[in-house]
Amino acid sequence: LAAVSGPRCPVLVDCLTVWIGNLMHAERDVETACETLVESLEHLPGPVLMVASEVGLGIVPENAMARRFRDVAGRLNQAIATRADAVTLMVAGLPLPVKKPDVKKPAA
């Protein structure tokens, strides 16, 4: 992200849940990779838009790997949402604002 981010160069990351699945499939240290990603966001010079699938609204998965995937994705989404200026949940193509950016009014 650091190599492509710039003040006039927004970055789109699509999709965090696919990234997590790929890391798990490759038997990588997913938790460390997620921490590194979240920490790197604070140092990027330009805007970053991140897309993730919501995987925590359904039933609890029956197998351990699927539960771990759900938990890792949920923790990553929470960590990114905490640091994000805005968060939007898309449902059936409709944007539902979850976290709106702080818009400061100009001084009178």
RODO-2510 file (C-alpha; in nm, 4 decimals, decimal comma):
residues 108
     n   res          X          Y          Z
     1     l     0,0000     0,0000     0,0000
     2     a     0,2823     0,2378     0,0790
     3     a     0,4220     0,1908    -0,2724
     4     v     0,0992     0,2996    -0,4441
     5     s    -0,0623     0,5417    -0,1980
     6     g    -0,0255     0,9144    -0,2470
     7     p    -0,2088     1,2382    -0,1662
     8     r    -0,3643     1,2374    -0,5139
     9     c    -0,3782     0,8592    -0,5516
    10     p    -0,6587     0,6863    -0,3621
    11     v    -0,6204     0,3116    -0,3136
    12     l    -0,9019     0,0545    -0,3284
    13     v    -0,8461    -0,2721    -0,1421
    14     d    -1,1019    -0,5325    -0,2488
    15     c    -1,1446    -0,7656    -0,0607
    16     l    -1,0095    -0,8095     0,2929
    17     t    -1,1990    -1,1334     0,3499
    18     v    -1,0479    -1,2898     0,0364
    19     w    -0,7054    -1,1749     0,1583
    20     i    -0,7645    -1,3424     0,4967
    21     g    -0,8767    -1,6633     0,3247
    22     n    -0,5649    -1,6635     0,1075
    23     l    -0,3415    -1,6110     0,4122
    24     m    -0,5122    -1,8949     0,5976
    25     h    -0,4866    -2,1254     0,2959
    26     a    -0,1139    -2,0522     0,2713
    27     e    -0,0819    -2,1217     0,6473
    28     r     0,0588    -1,7750     0,7126
    29     d     0,0489    -1,5892     1,0448
    30     v    -0,2862    -1,4210     0,9822
    31     e    -0,3039    -1,2273     1,3078
    32     t     0,0382    -1,0674     1,2523
    33     a    -0,0473    -0,9845     0,8900
    34     c    -0,3693    -0,8152     1,0028
    35     e    -0,1869    -0,6160     1,2722
    36     t     0,0730    -0,5054     1,0182
    37     l    -0,1976    -0,3969     0,7749
    38     v    -0,3858    -0,1956     1,0365
    39     e    -0,0661    -0,0282     1,1613
    40     s     0,0399     0,0609     0,8063
    41     l    -0,2827     0,2533     0,7426
    42     e    -0,1799     0,5313     0,9795
    43     h     0,1285     0,6101     0,7726
    44     l    -0,0243     0,6238     0,4249
    45     p    -0,0282     0,9665     0,2598
    46     g    -0,3517     0,9199     0,0655
    47     p    -0,7045     0,7907     0,1067
    48     v    -0,7673     0,4163     0,1254
    49     l    -1,1030     0,2483     0,0641
    50     m    -1,1377    -0,1045     0,1965
    51     v    -1,4010    -0,3627     0,1065
    52     a    -1,4820    -0,6630     0,3240
    53     s    -1,7611    -0,9163     0,3274
    54     e    -1,9695    -0,9356     0,6436
    55     v    -1,9282    -1,2889     0,7735
    56     g    -2,0549    -1,2539     1,1292
    57     l    -2,4278    -1,2045     1,0782
    58     g    -2,5135    -1,5698     1,0200
    59     i    -2,5060    -1,8812     1,2307
    60     v    -2,1914    -1,9936     1,4093
    61     p    -1,9958    -2,2142     1,1680
    62     e    -1,9763    -2,5801     1,2687
    63     n    -1,6051    -2,6302     1,1982
    64     a    -1,3064    -2,4731     1,3712
    65     m    -1,1444    -2,3279     1,0591
    66     a    -1,4627    -2,1486     0,9515
    67     r    -1,5083    -2,0111     1,3038
    68     r    -1,1493    -1,8877     1,3055
    69     f    -1,2011    -1,7242     0,9653
    70     r    -1,5171    -1,5499     1,0918
    71     d    -1,3401    -1,4317     1,4071
    72     v    -1,0283    -1,3039     1,2271
    73     a    -1,2407    -1,1197     0,9693
    74     g    -1,4547    -0,9674     1,2422
    75     r    -1,1549    -0,8480     1,4432
    76     l    -0,9896    -0,7003     1,1335
    77     n    -1,3099    -0,5223     1,0322
    78     q    -1,3429    -0,3802     1,3843
    79     a    -0,9812    -0,2611     1,3941
    80     i    -1,0094    -0,0910     1,0571
    81     a    -1,3500     0,0605     1,1378
    82     t    -1,2082     0,2081     1,4592
    83     r    -0,9420     0,3936     1,2608
    84     a    -1,1591     0,4767     0,9584
    85     d    -1,3088     0,8177     0,8986
    86     a    -1,6271     0,6559     0,7648
    87     v    -1,7821     0,3086     0,7515
    88     t    -2,0673     0,2094     0,5207
    89     l    -2,2564    -0,1199     0,5281
    90     m    -2,3987    -0,2125     0,1894
    91     v    -2,7245    -0,4107     0,1960
    92     a    -2,8903    -0,5044    -0,1336
    93     g    -2,6986    -0,2251    -0,3033
    94     l    -2,8139     0,0353    -0,0520
    95     p    -2,5552     0,2233     0,1555
    96     l    -2,6210     0,2256     0,5283
    97     p    -2,3876     0,4687     0,7072
    98     v    -2,2424     0,3073     1,0177
    99     k    -1,9828     0,5723     1,0945
   100     k    -1,9980     0,9158     0,9387
   101     p    -1,6924     1,1365     0,8960
   102     d    -1,6529     1,4321     1,1282
   103     v    -1,7376     1,7382     0,9249
   104     k    -1,6169     2,0511     1,0955
   105     k    -1,8122     2,3647     1,0253
   106     p    -1,6095     2,6699     0,9257
   107     a    -1,5745     2,9345     1,1920
   108     a    -1,8232     3,2178     1,1526
***
